Amino acid sequence: MNLSYLFKNLPIRYKILCVFSVTFVMIMGLSSLTIYSIVKQNVEKNIETMLENATAAMVNNVRTAASVSIRNYLRATAEKNLEIVTHLYQ
């Protein structure tokens, strides 16, 4: 059987139902694609921003840890040198 033949023989009620159903499905499909693309862009942008913030925080933590470590090393070296000099002059 031919699909157009079946459609021609349907009552007007079913023809209108089919046309509205096809139109509804097409509109919903296009709307879904549009919303998906917009949401995808926003999610990607948010992820990139969060990664940049996390990277900046990690870099800051590493710099702080290195700075504190260097200060502690230099302080310990200075204290040890002071002990040596104090011991030599006594």
MDTraj code that builds the backbone (N, CA, C; nanometers):
import mdtraj as md
import numpy as np

residues = "MET ASN LEU SER TYR LEU PHE LYS ASN LEU PRO ILE ARG TYR LYS ILE LEU CYS VAL PHE SER VAL THR PHE VAL MET ILE MET GLY LEU SER SER LEU THR ILE TYR SER ILE VAL LYS GLN ASN VAL GLU LYS ASN ILE GLU THR MET LEU GLU ASN ALA THR ALA ALA MET VAL ASN ASN VAL ARG THR ALA ALA SER VAL SER ILE ARG ASN TYR LEU ARG ALA THR ALA GLU LYS ASN LEU GLU ILE VAL THR HIS LEU TYR GLN".split()
xyz = np.array([
    [0.0834, -0.1189, 0.0000],
    [0.0000, 0.0000, 0.0000],
    [0.0872, 0.1243, 0.0000],
    [0.0370, 0.2242, -0.0622],
    [0.1080, 0.3506, -0.0718],
    [0.0670, 0.4395, 0.0455],
    [0.1655, 0.5089, 0.1021],
    [0.1390, 0.5929, 0.2190],
    [0.0486, 0.7108, 0.1837],
    [0.0690, 0.7689, 0.0668],
    [-0.0163, 0.8817, 0.0280],
    [-0.1606, 0.8359, 0.0050],
    [-0.1771, 0.7145, -0.0434],
    [-0.3119, 0.6608, -0.0623],
    [-0.3822, 0.6444, 0.0720],
    [-0.3083, 0.5941, 0.1721],
    [-0.3666, 0.5793, 0.3055],
    [-0.4028, 0.7150, 0.3645],
    [-0.3142, 0.8129, 0.3438],
    [-0.3392, 0.9459, 0.3993],
    [-0.4607, 1.0109, 0.3340],
    [-0.4790, 0.9896, 0.2036],
    [-0.5937, 1.0488, 0.1333],
    [-0.7260, 0.9890, 0.1811],
    [-0.7224, 0.8653, 0.2197],
    [-0.8465, 0.7982, 0.2608],
    [-0.8795, 0.8170, 0.4081],
    [-0.7918, 0.8810, 0.4838],
    [-0.8196, 0.9044, 0.6257],
    [-0.9256, 1.0125, 0.6422],
    [-1.0038, 1.0029, 0.7476],
    [-1.0978, 1.1119, 0.7767],
    [-1.0207, 1.2393, 0.8138],
    [-1.0861, 1.3516, 0.7986],
    [-1.0229, 1.4823, 0.8222],
    [-0.9700, 1.4934, 0.9644],
    [-1.0363, 1.4329, 1.0598],
    [-0.9943, 1.4366, 1.1999],
    [-0.8538, 1.3768, 1.2151],
    [-0.8291, 1.2639, 1.1502],
    [-0.6994, 1.1981, 1.1619],
    [-0.5921, 1.2709, 1.0811],
    [-0.6338, 1.3314, 0.9699],
    [-0.5381, 1.4105, 0.8920],
    [-0.4879, 1.5294, 0.9740],
    [-0.5804, 1.5986, 1.0395],
    [-0.5424, 1.7130, 1.1232],
    [-0.4551, 1.6666, 1.2392],
    [-0.4911, 1.5545, 1.2996],
    [-0.4114, 1.4993, 1.4089],
    [-0.2699, 1.4666, 1.3619],
    [-0.2570, 1.4071, 1.2456],
    [-0.1244, 1.3735, 1.1916],
    [-0.0431, 1.4991, 1.1636],
    [-0.1055, 1.5988, 1.1029],
    [-0.0345, 1.7230, 1.0712],
    [0.0105, 1.7922, 1.1994],
    [-0.0758, 1.8019, 1.2978],
    [-0.0379, 1.8642, 1.4248],
    [0.0703, 1.7838, 1.4969],
    [0.0598, 1.6522, 1.4905],
    [0.1608, 1.5681, 1.5562],
    [0.2976, 1.5865, 1.4919],
    [0.3012, 1.5844, 1.3596],
    [0.4289, 1.6029, 1.2891],
    [0.4844, 1.7421, 1.3170],
    [0.3987, 1.8428, 1.3144],
    [0.4430, 1.9793, 1.3431],
    [0.4961, 1.9898, 1.4855],
    [0.4258, 1.9309, 1.5799],
    [0.4684, 1.9341, 1.7198],
    [0.6035, 1.8661, 1.7374],
    [0.6205, 1.7495, 1.6764],
    [0.7473, 1.6765, 1.6885],
    [0.8614, 1.7571, 1.6268],
    [0.8373, 1.8204, 1.5132],
    [0.9424, 1.9006, 1.4490],
    [0.9795, 2.0214, 1.5348],
    [0.8800, 2.0893, 1.5882],
    [0.9068, 2.2060, 1.6730],
    [0.9809, 2.1639, 1.7994],
    [0.9398, 2.0548, 1.8601],
    [1.0082, 2.0068, 1.9809],
    [1.1517, 1.9658, 1.9499],
    [1.1733, 1.9027, 1.8357],
    [1.3084, 1.8624, 1.7970],
    [1.3990, 1.9823, 1.7756],
    [1.3499, 2.0820, 1.7034],
    [1.4300, 2.2028, 1.6801],
    [1.4556, 2.2778, 1.8105],
    [1.3544, 2.2847, 1.8952],
    [1.3723, 2.3513, 2.0247],
    [1.4749, 2.2776, 2.1099],
    [1.4684, 2.1465, 2.1090],
    [1.5642, 2.0673, 2.1871],
    [1.7060, 2.0885, 2.1375],
    [1.7257, 2.0897, 2.0068],
    [1.8592, 2.1129, 1.9515],
    [1.9115, 2.2512, 1.9881],
    [1.8249, 2.3504, 1.9811],
    [1.8657, 2.4865, 2.0159],
    [1.9032, 2.4956, 2.1631],
    [1.8191, 2.4439, 2.2487],
    [1.8460, 2.4477, 2.3932],
    [1.9722, 2.3689, 2.4254],
    [1.9911, 2.2540, 2.3611],
    [2.1101, 2.1722, 2.3851],
    [2.2371, 2.2488, 2.3499],
    [2.2364, 2.3156, 2.2352],
    [2.3573, 2.3881, 2.1948],
    [2.3869, 2.5040, 2.2896],
    [2.2843, 2.5741, 2.3344],
    [2.3046, 2.6858, 2.4274],
    [2.3557, 2.6349, 2.5616],
    [2.2953, 2.5298, 2.6127],
    [2.3377, 2.4734, 2.7415],
    [2.4797, 2.4187, 2.7315],
    [2.5117, 2.3548, 2.6208],
    [2.6462, 2.2999, 2.6014],
    [2.7504, 2.4107, 2.6047],
    [2.7239, 2.5210, 2.5360],
    [2.8179, 2.6338, 2.5362],
    [2.8360, 2.6887, 2.6773],
    [2.7271, 2.7057, 2.7499],
    [2.7360, 2.7592, 2.8863],
    [2.8118, 2.6652, 2.9789],
    [2.7864, 2.5370, 2.9673],
    [2.8552, 2.4396, 3.0525],
    [3.0045, 2.4383, 3.0213],
    [3.0395, 2.4409, 2.8926],
    [3.1812, 2.4430, 2.8551],
    [3.2499, 2.5685, 2.9077],
    [3.1812, 2.6823, 2.8974],
    [3.2397, 2.8067, 2.9463],
    [3.2597, 2.8015, 3.0977],
    [3.1611, 2.7482, 3.1695],
    [3.1729, 2.7362, 3.3155],
    [3.2844, 2.6405, 3.3553],
    [3.2978, 2.5309, 3.2822],
    [3.4045, 2.4348, 3.3124],
    [3.5408, 2.4986, 3.2901],
    [3.5562, 2.5716, 3.1797],
    [3.6840, 2.6379, 3.1528],
    [3.7164, 2.7397, 3.2612],
    [3.6170, 2.8154, 3.3046],
    [3.6389, 2.9139, 3.4101],
    [3.6796, 2.8459, 3.5401],
    [3.6123, 2.7377, 3.5744],
    [3.6461, 2.6662, 3.6977],
    [3.7861, 2.6058, 3.6898],
    [3.8244, 2.5544, 3.5733],
    [3.9592, 2.4994, 3.5572],
    [4.0650, 2.6087, 3.5688],
    [4.0366, 2.7245, 3.5110],
    [4.1311, 2.8361, 3.5230],
    [4.1463, 2.8778, 3.6691],
    [4.0358, 2.8853, 3.7412],
    [4.0419, 2.9221, 3.8830],
    [4.1176, 2.8176, 3.9646],
    [4.0919, 2.6907, 3.9365],
    [4.1610, 2.5840, 4.0093],
    [4.3105, 2.5862, 3.9795],
    [4.3459, 2.6108, 3.8539],
    [4.4874, 2.6178, 3.8164],
    [4.5551, 2.7352, 3.8848],
    [4.4883, 2.8492, 3.8870],
    [4.5454, 2.9668, 3.9538],
    [4.5636, 2.9402, 4.1030],
    [4.4684, 2.8734, 4.1643],
    [4.4798, 2.8413, 4.3073],
    [4.5964, 2.7463, 4.3329],
    [4.6135, 2.6474, 4.2458],
    [4.7256, 2.5540, 4.2623],
    [4.8597, 2.6238, 4.2453],
    [4.8692, 2.7110, 4.1464],
    [4.9936, 2.7859, 4.1251],
    [5.0233, 2.8717, 4.2472],
    [4.9209, 2.9356, 4.3010],
    [4.9386, 3.0181, 4.4204],
    [4.9852, 2.9333, 4.5387],
    [4.9267, 2.8155, 4.5558],
    [4.9678, 2.7265, 4.6654],
    [5.1127, 2.6821, 4.6501],
    [5.1529, 2.6487, 4.5286],
    [5.2908, 2.6055, 4.5054],
    [5.3873, 2.7199, 4.5325],
    [5.3533, 2.8397, 4.4860],
    [5.4405, 2.9559, 4.5113],
    [5.4535, 2.9828, 4.6609],
    [5.3420, 2.9770, 4.7306],
    [5.3444, 3.0008, 4.8750],
    [5.4272, 2.8946, 4.9463],
    [5.4084, 2.7693, 4.9093],
    [5.4842, 2.6607, 4.9725],
    [5.6334, 2.6757, 4.9452],
    [5.6695, 2.7114, 4.8224],
    [5.8108, 2.7299, 4.7893],
    [5.8691, 2.8470, 4.8668],
    [5.7951, 2.9558, 4.8753],
    [5.8421, 3.0737, 4.9480],
    [5.8635, 3.0420, 5.0957],
    [5.7686, 2.9749, 5.1566],
    [5.7799, 2.9390, 5.2982],
    [5.8962, 2.8428, 5.3192],
    [5.9124, 2.7486, 5.2294],
    [6.0220, 2.6523, 5.2413],
    [6.1574, 2.7219, 5.2311],
    [6.1702, 2.8139, 5.1369],
    [6.2965, 2.8877, 5.1219],
    [6.3237, 2.9721, 5.2453],
    [6.2215, 3.0401, 5.2965],
    [6.2397, 3.1215, 5.4171],
    [6.2841, 3.0358, 5.5353],
    [6.2186, 2.9219, 5.5530],
    [6.2556, 2.8334, 5.6638],
    [6.3988, 2.7831, 5.6489],
    [6.4383, 2.7493, 5.5279],
    [6.5748, 2.7023, 5.5049],
    [6.6752, 2.8133, 5.5359],
    [6.6473, 2.9331, 5.4851],
    [6.7394, 3.0450, 5.5102],
    [6.7427, 3.0815, 5.6586],
    [6.6269, 3.0774, 5.7248],
    [6.6230, 3.1068, 5.8676],
    [6.7043, 3.0030, 5.9460],
    [6.6879, 2.8762, 5.9134],
    [6.7630, 2.7704, 5.9821],
    [6.9125, 2.7848, 5.9562],
    [6.9485, 2.8195, 5.8328],
    [7.0903, 2.8397, 5.8003],
    [7.1468, 2.9574, 5.8779],
    [7.0718, 3.0666, 5.8849],
    [7.1179, 3.1851, 5.9585],
    [7.1322, 3.1540, 6.1070],
    [7.0363, 3.0809, 6.1632],
    [7.0460, 3.0451, 6.3051],
    [7.1664, 2.9544, 6.3307],
    [7.1906, 2.8611, 6.2412],
    [7.3056, 2.7719, 6.2572],
    [7.4362, 2.8510, 6.2461],
    [7.4421, 2.9445, 6.1500],
    [7.5615, 3.0294, 6.1368],
    [7.5808, 3.1157, 6.2610],
    [7.4721, 3.1667, 6.3168],
    [7.4811, 3.2465, 6.4390],
    [7.5351, 3.1621, 6.5539],
    [7.4893, 3.0378, 6.5634],
    [7.5413, 2.9485, 6.6677],
    [7.6912, 2.9234, 6.6498],
    [7.7321, 2.9042, 6.5243],
    [7.8749, 2.8794, 6.4975],
    [7.9584, 3.0008, 6.5352],
    [7.9140, 3.1190, 6.4932],
    [7.9884, 3.2422, 6.5229],
    [7.9894, 3.2677, 6.6730],
    [7.8774, 3.2470, 6.7398],
    [7.8707, 3.2665, 6.8846],
    [7.9651, 3.1695, 6.9551],
    [7.9702, 3.0470, 6.9103],
    [8.0585, 2.9471, 6.9702],
    [8.2056, 2.9833, 6.9474],
    [8.2380, 3.0366, 6.8303],
    [8.3773, 3.0726, 6.8003],
    [8.4244, 3.1924, 6.8828],
    [8.3365, 3.2871, 6.9117],
    [8.3761, 3.4074, 6.9856],
    [8.3687, 3.3891, 7.1362],
    [8.3278, 3.2765, 7.1842],
    [8.3204, 3.2564, 7.3295],
    [8.4454, 3.1972, 7.3841],
])
top = md.Topology()
chain = top.add_chain()
for i, resn in enumerate(residues, 1):
    res = top.add_residue(resn, chain, resSeq=i)
    for name in ("N", "CA", "C"):
        top.add_atom(name, md.element.get_by_symbol(name[0]), res)
traj = md.Trajectory(xyz[None], top)
